[in-house]
Amino acid sequence: MTYPTLEKLNSPADLRLLSSGQLEDLAAELRRFIQEQTRTKAGHVRSSLGVVELSIALHYHFNTPDDILIWDVGHQAYAHKVLCERRSIFQSNRQKGGISGFTKRSESAYDPFGAGHSSTSISALAGFVKAAQLEANPRKHIAVIGDGALTGGQAFEALNYLGDMAADCLVILNDNKSSIDPNVGALQKLYSYQAWAESLGFQYHTCEAGNSIADLLAKLKELNNLSGPLFLHIQTEKGLGYNEVIERKGSPAAPSYQSVFGETILELLETDPKLVVLSPAMLSGAQLLEAQKAFPERVIDVGIAEQNVVTMAAGLAASGFKPLVHLYSTFAQRALDQIIHDVALQQLPVVFVLDRAGFVGEDGPTHHGVFDQALLADIPNMRLMAPAGGKALKAMLEEAMQAEGPIVIRYPKASFDLQTDGLWQGMQAHWWRHSNQTSAILSYGSQAALAQAAAEAKDWSHLHIPQFRPLDQTHLVELLASYRRLILVDENPAGGSLHRDLLALLQSGKLKAKYQAVLIDKPFSEHAPRAEQLAASGFSLEKLLERMV
């Protein structure tokens, strides 16, 4: 496939030499190019296709990278990347050693601010605006945020500040009525955006034809004559021109933690009228759509609002309900204060299900779920646990329904091993394999199947520990008293794993053994297949066996 207009462009400077007619040709070519280059790859293709014309118009009108252009989240920035000196390497998008699926400062001068999580763009813009004021720099400042990301509280805070700051800047609301899940919230009523934006000190403008380069350029030219904070509300079609026959990777043959979670929640909702399930805009990723369809009043999407969802759950618990909050591990970081202050301190029975724990593969370091356990490990009144399979996850969820205080259940974005799934024996540490040797592997969480395979290959014992907090150290010492070689397998960094507890037992003399640990040693591991990220930290059968000589 040829791209006669696109292939002449090496940077936005070349783009600005095109005629208006060539811009339309460029949009068509760019849309085809993105789809061709991502044919066999997962990613945020439809988000990027919806802003092809906007990407062209912004780089045509503004003098990037001198002018600051920030894309919220960054998952809609594929067209931006292709236009900004990365066309020749775009096929490496989200591949090991390739460019990121999100904006990234180290990747290009055209990415002035990195992203991956939502609702940060306007706050970052405020920082750039203030820097320009301090330096008397006349550059322009633009942030593009979607209607879904605008539900995030940080976006409200930043708009409130920028409006009062009264400096020149442009916030573009890309309104496509379509996030990962349907948008929620009062602001989704279109007529309310104008009064809301103006109440925050912004001049409100619209461009309904957000997929028309001519209309966008005319509007941007019109705004050139204005000063102060500007709010441009455009409407685009997400996935415009999307070719649905594009090849995609198939689903794994084995069941996933996510599928077991969705099925179990549906069963629990049917039997327990006090259960209320809440999620900040991730119902589909959690596999909760069937549960929401069956119980729309008790499966609630609160929008991209992690802080709100945790304190709302605390209020439900204080009212006698059994709230369960589903969070991606990487997004749970945003609600740490609420988890501590509003839930743990008050010992309220809120269940936190932390999805995508551990390495997440091609989404990369913005999405790895590697810090939640370290952040939560020393918070009083909380139980932390991790299932090694579907049977364990189901049992943990059922037990959580009877809890009198907060519980955290964490699992990865992965399938689980069906052969070892049946080895689950309850919440206390228990043997998956008990040989006559004096060497044992200890596992916690989803890497238990790897530990079991290594134990069988070397005739070692294998002790699985389902619960991290509270940890029954007395029981653990009793089980391991005779062992002289121990290897821990735990998909966590050292500070948030069983490693710290085992070191304390060894240093106190309660355990007497030669000890090693397989842990996450690169929490900011770059994007690559999950299996490769795990192997790089030692989570492979070959590397584990090398430790067992």
C-alpha positions in Angstrom: 0.0 0.0 0.0 1.4 3.4 -1.0 1.0 6.7 0.9 2.2 9.4 -1.6 1.4 12.4 0.6 2.3 10.9 4.0 5.6 9.6 2.7 6.8 13.1 1.9 6.4 14.2 5.5 9.2 13.9 8.0 7.9 16.4 10.5 5.1 18.9 11.1 7.3 21.5 9.3 6.7 19.5 6.1 3.0 19.3 6.9 2.7 23.0 7.0 3.8 23.2 3.3 0.8 21.3 2.1 -2.3 22.8 0.4 -5.8 22.4 1.9 -6.6 19.7 -0.7 -3.5 17.8 0.2 -4.5 17.8 3.9 -7.6 15.9 3.0 -5.6 13.3 1.1 -3.2 13.1 4.1 -6.0 12.4 6.5 -7.2 9.4 4.3 -3.7 8.1 4.0 -2.9 8.5 7.7 -6.0 6.6 8.7 -5.1 3.7 6.4 -1.5 3.8 7.5 -2.4 3.5 11.2 -4.6 0.5 10.6 -2.1 -1.2 8.3 0.7 -0.8 10.9 -1.4 -2.1 13.8 -3.1 -5.0 11.9 -1.9 -7.7 14.2 -1.4 -5.6 17.4 -3.6 -4.7 20.3 -3.8 -1.0 21.1 -5.9 2.1 21.1 -6.5 2.2 17.4 -10.1 3.5 17.3 -9.2 6.4 19.7 -6.5 7.5 17.4 -8.6 7.2 14.2 -11.2 9.6 15.7 -8.6 12.4 16.0 -6.7 12.1 12.7 -8.1 15.4 11.4 -7.6 17.1 14.8 -4.0 15.9 14.9 -3.3 17.3 11.4 -5.1 20.6 12.1 -3.2 21.2 15.4 0.3 20.5 13.9 -0.6 22.5 10.8 -1.8 25.6 12.8 0.6 25.6 15.7 4.4 25.7 15.6 5.1 22.4 17.5 7.3 21.5 19.2 8.0 25.1 20.2 4.3 25.4 21.0 3.3 23.0 23.7 0.7 20.3 22.7 -0.3 17.8 25.4 -2.6 14.8 24.7 -4.4 13.5 27.8 -3.8 9.8 28.5 -2.0 9.5 25.2 -3.9 6.6 23.8 -5.3 8.7 21.0 -1.8 9.9 19.9 -1.0 7.4 17.1 -1.6 10.0 14.3 0.4 12.5 16.3 3.3 10.1 16.5 3.2 9.3 12.8 3.2 13.0 11.9 6.0 13.8 14.4 9.1 12.0 13.1 8.1 8.5 14.0 6.4 7.3 10.8 9.4 5.1 9.8 9.4 3.3 13.2 5.7 3.3 13.9 5.5 -0.5 13.2 7.4 -0.9 16.4 4.5 0.7 18.4 4.0 -1.3 21.7 6.6 -3.8 20.6 9.6 -4.7 22.7 12.3 -2.2 22.0 9.9 0.0 20.0 8.0 3.2 20.6 5.4 3.5 23.4 1.7 3.2 22.9 1.4 6.5 24.8 3.2 9.9 24.7 6.6 9.8 26.2 9.1 12.6 26.8 12.2 10.5 26.2 10.8 9.5 22.8 10.4 12.8 21.1 10.5 16.6 21.5 6.9 16.6 20.2 5.9 14.8 23.4 6.5 17.5 26.0 4.7 15.5 28.7 4.3 11.8 29.1 1.0 10.1 29.8 -0.7 6.8 30.2 -3.2 7.6 33.0 -6.1 10.0 32.4 -7.0 13.5 33.4 -3.5 14.9 33.9 -3.1 17.0 30.7 -4.7 20.2 32.0 -2.6 20.2 35.2 0.5 19.7 33.2 -0.5 22.5 30.9 -0.9 24.8 33.9 2.8 24.0 34.7 3.9 24.8 31.2 1.9 28.0 31.2 3.4 29.1 34.5 6.9 28.3 33.2 6.3 30.4 30.1 5.1 33.3 32.2 8.2 33.2 34.4 10.4 33.1 31.3 8.4 35.6 29.3 8.1 33.0 26.5 5.4 33.7 23.9 4.7 30.1 22.9 1.2 28.7 22.7 -0.2 26.0 25.0 -2.8 23.4 24.1 -4.2 20.4 25.9 -6.5 17.8 24.3 -8.7 15.9 26.7 -11.5 13.4 26.0 -15.0 13.5 27.5 -14.2 10.4 29.5 -11.0 11.8 30.9 -12.8 15.0 31.8 -14.8 13.0 34.5 -11.5 12.7 36.4 -11.3 15.0 39.4 -7.8 16.3 38.6 -9.1 17.8 35.4 -11.7 19.8 37.4 -9.0 21.0 39.8 -6.7 22.1 37.0 -9.5 24.0 35.1 -10.4 25.8 38.3 -6.8 26.9 38.7 -6.2 27.9 35.0 -9.4 29.8 34.9 -8.3 31.9 37.8 -4.8 32.2 36.4 -6.4 34.0 33.3 -3.3 33.2 31.1 -3.5 32.4 27.4 -4.1 28.7 26.8 -6.4 26.4 24.9 -8.2 23.3 26.3 -9.8 21.2 23.6 -12.5 18.8 24.7 -12.6 15.9 22.2 -16.2 14.8 22.7 -16.8 11.4 21.0 -19.4 10.0 23.5 -17.3 6.8 23.6 -14.7 5.9 26.2 -13.7 2.3 27.0 -17.0 2.1 28.8 -20.0 4.4 28.3 -19.4 7.8 30.0 -21.2 8.7 33.1 -21.9 11.9 35.0 -23.9 15.1 34.7 -21.4 16.8 32.3 -22.3 14.3 29.6 -25.4 16.4 29.0 -23.9 18.6 26.2 -25.7 21.8 27.1 -24.0 21.9 30.5 -20.4 22.2 29.2 -20.8 25.9 28.2 -22.1 27.1 31.6 -19.6 25.0 33.4 -16.6 26.1 31.4 -17.6 29.8 31.6 -18.2 29.5 35.4 -14.5 28.4 35.6 -13.3 31.5 33.8 -12.9 30.0 30.2 -14.3 31.4 27.0 -16.4 28.6 25.5 -16.3 27.8 21.8 -17.6 24.9 19.7 -16.7 23.0 16.5 -19.3 20.3 15.8 -17.5 19.0 12.7 -14.4 17.8 14.6 -13.5 15.4 11.7 -13.4 18.3 9.2 -9.9 19.8 8.8 -11.4 22.9 7.1 -13.7 23.6 10.0 -11.1 22.9 12.6 -8.6 25.2 10.9 -11.2 28.0 10.6 -12.0 27.7 14.2 -8.4 27.7 15.3 -7.7 30.8 13.2 -10.7 32.5 14.8 -9.4 31.7 18.3 -6.0 33.3 17.3 -7.5 36.7 17.9 -8.6 35.9 21.5 -6.6 35.9 24.7 -7.1 34.3 28.1 -8.2 30.7 28.8 -10.1 29.2 25.9 -12.2 26.0 26.0 -13.0 24.5 22.5 -15.6 21.8 22.5 -15.3 19.6 19.4 -17.3 16.6 18.4 -15.6 13.7 16.7 -16.4 10.1 15.7 -14.3 7.6 17.5 -13.0 4.9 15.1 -13.9 6.8 12.0 -12.9 4.6 9.0 -12.1 1.7 11.3 -11.7 -1.5 9.3 -13.3 -4.3 11.4 -11.7 -7.1 9.4 -8.3 -6.2 10.9 -6.6 -9.3 12.3 -6.4 -9.5 16.0 -4.7 -11.9 18.4 -6.9 -14.6 19.7 -7.9 -15.0 23.3 -6.0 -17.5 25.5 -7.4 -21.0 25.6 -7.2 -21.1 29.4 -9.7 -19.2 31.5 -8.5 -15.9 32.9 -8.7 -14.4 36.3 -11.0 -11.7 34.8 -13.5 -14.2 33.5 -13.7 -16.0 36.9 -14.1 -12.7 38.6 -17.0 -11.7 36.4 -18.7 -15.1 36.8 -18.3 -15.2 40.6 -19.5 -11.6 41.0 -22.7 -12.4 39.1 -23.3 -15.4 41.4 -22.7 -13.3 44.5 -25.0 -10.6 43.4 -27.8 -13.2 42.9 -27.4 -14.5 46.4 -26.5 -11.4 48.4 -28.7 -8.3 48.1 -26.3 -6.2 50.1 -23.4 -6.5 47.7 -22.7 -3.4 45.6 -20.0 -3.5 43.0 -18.3 -0.2 41.9 -15.7 0.6 39.2 -14.1 3.7 38.0 -14.8 3.3 34.2 -13.5 -0.2 33.8 -16.5 -2.5 33.8 -15.6 -4.1 30.5 -12.0 -4.7 31.4 -13.2 -6.2 34.7 -15.7 -8.4 32.8 -18.6 -6.9 34.8 -20.9 -6.0 31.9 -23.1 -9.1 32.3 -23.4 -8.4 36.0 -24.3 -4.8 35.3 -26.9 -5.9 32.8 -28.5 -8.2 35.4 -28.1 -5.8 38.3 -27.9 -2.2 37.0 -28.6 -0.7 40.4 -25.9 -2.6 42.2 -23.1 -2.6 39.5 -22.0 1.0 39.3 -19.6 2.9 37.0 -18.6 6.2 38.7 -16.5 7.5 35.8 -12.7 8.0 36.0 -12.8 8.9 39.7 -10.7 6.6 41.8 -10.8 8.8 44.9 -14.5 9.2 44.7 -15.3 5.5 44.2 -13.3 4.5 47.4 -14.9 7.0 49.7 -18.3 6.3 48.1 -17.7 2.6 48.9 -16.8 3.6 52.5 -20.1 5.4 52.8 -22.0 2.3 51.5 -20.1 0.1 54.0 -21.0 2.5 56.9 -24.6 2.2 55.8 -24.6 -1.5 56.2 -23.9 -2.6 52.6 -21.1 -4.8 51.3 -19.2 -2.7 48.7 -16.7 -4.2 46.3 -14.4 -1.8 44.5 -12.7 -3.1 41.3 -9.6 -1.1 40.4 -6.7 -1.7 38.1 -3.7 -1.9 40.3 -1.9 1.0 38.6 -5.0 3.3 39.1 -5.4 2.3 42.7 -2.4 4.4 43.4 -4.6 7.4 42.9 -6.8 6.5 45.8 -4.2 5.7 48.5 -5.3 8.4 50.9 -8.9 7.4 50.7 -8.0 3.7 51.2 -6.1 4.7 54.4 -8.2 7.5 55.8 -11.7 6.6 54.8 -11.6 2.8 54.8 -8.8 1.3 56.9 -8.8 3.8 59.7 -12.5 3.2 60.2 -12.2 -0.6 59.7 -15.0 -0.5 57.2 -15.7 -3.8 55.3 -14.8 -2.7 51.7 -13.4 -5.3 49.3 -10.8 -4.0 46.9 -10.2 -6.2 43.9 -6.9 -5.0 42.2 -6.8 -6.2 38.6 -3.8 -6.1 36.3 -1.4 -6.7 39.3 2.2 -7.3 38.3 3.5 -6.8 34.8 1.0 -5.9 32.1 2.9 -6.4 28.9 2.6 -4.0 26.0 1.0 -1.1 27.9 4.3 -0.8 29.7 5.5 1.1 32.8 2.5 3.5 33.0 0.3 0.5 33.6 2.3 -2.1 35.5 0.6 -3.0 38.7 3.8 -3.4 40.8 3.4 -0.8 43.6 0.0 -1.5 45.2 1.2 -4.1 47.7 4.2 -2.1 48.8 1.9 0.9 49.4 -0.7 -1.1 51.3 1.5 -3.6 53.2 1.8 -1.7 56.4 -1.7 -0.2 56.6 -3.4 -1.6 59.8 -6.7 -3.4 59.7 -6.3 -4.7 56.1 -6.1 -8.2 54.7 -4.0 -8.7 51.5 -4.2 -11.8 49.4 -3.5 -13.1 45.9 -5.1 -16.1 44.2 -3.0 -18.6 42.3 -5.9 -19.6 40.1 -9.7 -19.5 39.6 -10.6 -21.8 42.4 -8.7 -19.6 44.9 -10.1 -16.4 43.5 -13.6 -17.6 43.9 -13.0 -18.8 47.5 -11.4 -15.4 48.3 -14.3 -13.5 47.0 -16.7 -15.6 48.9 -14.8 -15.2 52.1 -14.5 -11.4 51.5 -18.3 -11.2 51.6 -18.2 -12.3 55.3 -15.3 -10.0 56.3 -15.7 -7.3 59.0 -12.9 -5.1 57.7 -11.2 -4.2 54.5 -9.8 -6.8 52.2 -7.5 -6.6 49.1 -7.5 -9.3 46.5 -5.0 -8.8 43.7 -4.4 -10.8 40.4 -2.7 -10.2 37.0 -4.1 -9.8 33.5 -3.5 -13.4 32.6 -4.9 -16.9 32.4 -4.2 -19.4 35.1 -2.8 -22.9 35.0 -5.7 -25.4 35.1 -3.5 -28.3 36.3 -2.5 -26.6 39.5 -5.8 -24.8 40.0 -7.1 -27.7 42.1 -4.2 -27.5 44.6 -5.9 -24.7 46.5 -6.5 -25.7 50.2 -7.5 -22.6 52.0 -6.2 -19.3 53.2 -3.3 -20.6 55.4 0.0 -21.4 53.9 -0.1 -25.0 52.6 2.0 -27.5 50.7 1.5 -28.0 47.1 4.3 -30.5 47.1 5.9 -31.9 50.1 9.0 -34.0 49.4 11.6 -35.5 51.8 14.2 -32.9 50.7 15.3 -30.0 52.9 14.8 -27.5 50.0 11.6 -25.7 49.4 10.2 -23.1 47.0 7.8 -20.6 48.5 5.2 -18.9 46.3 2.7 -16.1 46.6 0.1 -15.2 43.9 0.0 -16.1 40.3 3.5 -17.4 39.9 2.7 -20.5 42.0 2.3 -22.6 38.9 5.9 -21.7 37.9 7.1 -22.6 41.4 5.3 -25.9 41.2 6.8 -26.9 37.9 10.3 -26.1 39.2 9.7 -28.1 42.4 8.5 -31.1 40.5 11.5 -30.9 38.1 14.1 -30.8 41.0 12.1 -32.8 43.6 11.8 -29.8 46.0 8.9 -29.1 48.3 6.6 -26.2 47.4 4.9 -24.1 50.0 2.1 -21.8 48.7 1.2 -18.7 50.8 -2.2 -17.3 49.7 -2.4 -14.4 52.2 0.3 -11.7 52.6 -1.3 -9.7 55.4 -1.7 -10.6 58.1 1.0 -13.2 57.8 0.9 -16.1 60.3 4.6 -16.2 61.0 4.3 -18.8 63.7 2.7 -21.2 61.3 5.2 -20.4 58.6 8.2 -21.1 60.9 6.6 -24.4 61.9 6.3 -25.5 58.3 9.8 -24.5 57.3 11.8 -25.3 60.5 13.6 -28.2 58.9 14.4 -26.6 55.6 17.9 -25.4 54.8 17.4 -24.0 51.3 14.5 -21.6 50.5 13.6 -19.7 47.3 10.8 -17.2 47.2 8.9 -16.6 44.0 6.8 -13.4 44.3 5.8 -11.1 41.4 6.4 -7.9 43.5 9.3 -5.6 44.1 11.3 -6.4 47.3 9.7 -3.8 49.5 6.2 -5.0 48.8 6.7 -8.8 48.9 7.1 -11.6 51.3 10.8 -11.1 50.9 10.9 -8.6 53.7 9.1 -10.9 56.1 11.3 -13.8 55.3 14.5 -11.8 55.8 13.3 -10.8 59.2 12.6 -14.4 60.2 16.1 -15.4 58.9 17.8 -12.5 60.6 16.1 -13.3 63.9 17.2 -16.9 63.7 13.6 -18.3 63.6 14.5 -19.8 60.2 17.9 -21.2 59.4 18.4 -21.6 55.7 20.2 -20.4 52.6 17.8 -18.0 51.0 17.2 -16.5 47.5 14.2 -14.5 46.1 12.9 -14.1 42.5 11.3 -10.7 42.6 10.5 -7.8 40.2 13.8 -6.0 39.9 12.7 -3.5 37.2 9.3 -2.0 38.3 9.4 0.5 35.3 10.1 -2.3 32.8 9.5 -1.1 29.3 6.7 -2.4 27.1 7.1 -6.0 25.9 5.1 -9.2 26.0 4.3 -10.1 29.7 6.1 -13.4 29.4 9.3 -11.5 28.4 9.0 -9.0 31.2 8.6 -11.8 33.7 11.6 -13.7 32.2 13.8 -10.6 32.4 13.2 -10.6 36.2 13.8 -14.3 36.5 10.3 -15.6 36.4 10.9 -18.5 33.9 11.3 -22.2 34.5 14.8 -22.2 33.0 16.0 -19.3 35.2 14.4 -20.7 38.3 16.0 -24.1 37.7 19.4 -22.5 37.5 18.9 -21.2 41.0 18.1 -24.7 42.3 21.5 -26.3 41.6 
